[in-house]
Amino acid sequence: MKLDEIGIWSEIKLAILREYAGAYTRLLKAKSWCKGLTYVDAFAGAGVHVAKSTGKMVPGSPLNALYVQPPFDRIVLIDMDSEKIQSLQSICGSDHRVELQPGDCNEVLTSKILPTLQFSSYWRALCVLDPYGIHGKTLKWATIQQIAKSQTFDMFLNFPLMDINRNTLRKRLESTATPDIEAFTEFWGGDEWEPKMYQADLFGDMSKVGTNRTLALAFQERLSDVAGFKFVPEPILMKNAKGGELYYLFFASHQPVAQNIVEKIFNKYRSTM
């Protein structure tokens, strides 16, 4: 299969995930009450990428998770694409910790994974939600809420600005197709984003007044106040080589020490973006 080409912004994201995963397992493996640690990648991909800058192979987040020390006890890799699942099978399927789960991540997470990771289980999990966009069988707000409700997860989430701006947040809301509005509303979990991003102009048209940062701060607040995560630090904005804003990488947790660790990692990389 043709591997995805990734820019430096994606390589930085992978470095952030790798650094936090190492800190996460070191911290929790030292806790006597912790029975095990799970890594969940809801859009796992093929497991490897190609760097645009060099043409070299770059390990994806699933491979990075395999080599974290201290190790995860369970690694759950989810993807809709059967070719990507086959690639993961060939790369890491022989590792006894790996569970390959083809299908819609919302269904897999809520019906198969979350029930095994309730708070009383004394298992804890790190979840990476890196959707390809906001359309089709992609991440839904209801799934984010259930992850938060379990209180067993730390979570990284890619907020896909490029896709959202291209398809939904146009200069005038009236120029956006209804299916695109509905897709973003389902991703957001309601239509509260509309008054934050649009106001009626003199002609009665809904003109865009909010910025990408407006949207990011509103979503940060939503992860805390609506989903119920106790700690949601300011996300890191990922840009391409020309300064174009691609996506925000969010982190959410129920533990203050997790926020402290992520803030240090985010600050380390902010100056490079």
QUISULSUL-V592411 format. One record per residue. N is the residue number from 1. RES is the residue in one letter. PHI is phi in whole degrees, 0 to 359 (* if undefined). Layout:
N & RES & PHI
N & RES & PHI
//
This chain:
1 & M & *
2 & K & 283
3 & L & 278
4 & D & 292
5 & E & 270
6 & I & 236
7 & G & 270
8 & I & 298
9 & W & 298
10 & S & 287
11 & E & 295
12 & I & 294
13 & K & 302
14 & L & 297
15 & A & 294
16 & I & 298
17 & L & 299
18 & R & 296
19 & E & 295
20 & Y & 292
21 & A & 302
22 & G & 296
23 & A & 294
24 & Y & 297
25 & T & 290
26 & R & 298
27 & L & 292
28 & L & 278
29 & K & 295
30 & A & 277
31 & K & 272
32 & S & 295
33 & W & 280
34 & C & 282
35 & K & 274
36 & G & 177
37 & L & 235
38 & T & 245
39 & Y & 251
40 & V & 236
41 & D & 241
42 & A & 279
43 & F & 226
44 & A & 292
45 & G & 73
46 & A & 275
47 & G & 100
48 & V & 219
49 & H & 227
50 & V & 241
51 & A & 286
52 & K & 298
53 & S & 286
54 & T & 237
55 & G & 79
56 & K & 274
57 & M & 287
58 & V & 236
59 & P & 299
60 & G & 277
61 & S & 300
62 & P & 297
63 & L & 293
64 & N & 300
65 & A & 296
66 & L & 298
67 & Y & 255
68 & V & 297
69 & Q & 234
70 & P & 302
71 & P & 281
72 & F & 290
73 & D & 272
74 & R & 213
75 & I & 230
76 & V & 253
77 & L & 242
78 & I & 241
79 & D & 199
80 & M & 283
81 & D & 276
82 & S & 296
83 & E & 295
84 & K & 291
85 & I & 297
86 & Q & 296
87 & S & 297
88 & L & 297
89 & Q & 299
90 & S & 287
91 & I & 275
92 & C & 223
93 & G & 294
94 & S & 279
95 & D & 286
96 & H & 296
97 & R & 280
98 & V & 274
99 & E & 241
100 & L & 267
101 & Q & 234
102 & P & 286
103 & G & 131
104 & D & 293
105 & C & 298
106 & N & 297
107 & E & 290
108 & V & 296
109 & L & 297
110 & T & 285
111 & S & 262
112 & K & 245
113 & I & 263
114 & L & 302
115 & P & 299
116 & T & 269
117 & L & 233
118 & Q & 286
119 & F & 302
120 & S & 289
121 & S & 285
122 & Y & 63
123 & W & 263
124 & R & 230
125 & A & 218
126 & L & 247
127 & C & 242
128 & V & 247
129 & L & 246
130 & D & 235
131 & P & 295
132 & Y & 284
133 & G & 171
134 & I & 247
135 & H & 253
136 & G & 75
137 & K & 277
138 & T & 241
139 & L & 293
140 & K & 246
141 & W & 301
142 & A & 301
143 & T & 291
144 & I & 301
145 & Q & 299
146 & Q & 292
147 & I & 298
148 & A & 296
149 & K & 298
150 & S & 294
151 & Q & 62
152 & T & 249
153 & F & 248
154 & D & 263
155 & M & 222
156 & F & 257
157 & L & 222
158 & N & 272
159 & F & 263
160 & P & 282
161 & L & 304
162 & M & 301
163 & D & 294
164 & I & 297
165 & N & 291
166 & R & 293
167 & N & 255
168 & T & 238
169 & L & 273
170 & R & 273
171 & K & 302
172 & R & 233
173 & L & 297
174 & E & 296
175 & S & 274
176 & T & 268
177 & A & 294
178 & T & 305
179 & P & 300
180 & D & 289
181 & I & 296
182 & E & 295
183 & A & 296
184 & F & 291
185 & T & 298
186 & E & 290
187 & F & 296
188 & W & 285
189 & G & 93
190 & G & 158
191 & D & 256
192 & E & 294
193 & W & 290
194 & E & 299
195 & P & 292
196 & K & 284
197 & M & 252
198 & Y & 225
199 & Q & 223
200 & A & 288
201 & D & 270
202 & L & 298
203 & F & 264
204 & G & 86
205 & D & 282
206 & M & 274
207 & S & 264
208 & K & 288
209 & V & 238
210 & G & 277
211 & T & 252
212 & N & 301
213 & R & 293
214 & T & 305
215 & L & 294
216 & A & 296
217 & L & 294
218 & A & 293
219 & F & 288
220 & Q & 301
221 & E & 296
222 & R & 294
223 & L & 300
224 & S & 277
225 & D & 281
226 & V & 258
227 & A & 291
228 & G & 107
229 & F & 292
230 & K & 280
231 & F & 226
232 & V & 225
233 & P & 292
234 & E & 300
235 & P & 289
236 & I & 259
237 & L & 271
238 & M & 260
239 & K & 236
240 & N & 275
241 & A & 297
242 & K & 265
243 & G & 88
244 & G & 293
245 & E & 276
246 & L & 262
247 & Y & 196
248 & Y & 259
249 & L & 258
250 & F & 263
251 & F & 227
252 & A & 215
253 & S & 204
254 & H & 253
255 & Q & 240
256 & P & 296
257 & V & 296
258 & A & 295
259 & Q & 299
260 & N & 299
261 & I & 296
262 & V & 293
263 & E & 300
264 & K & 294
265 & I & 292
266 & F & 302
267 & N & 297
268 & K & 298
269 & Y & 260
270 & R & 301
271 & S & 291
272 & T & 271
273 & M & 261
//
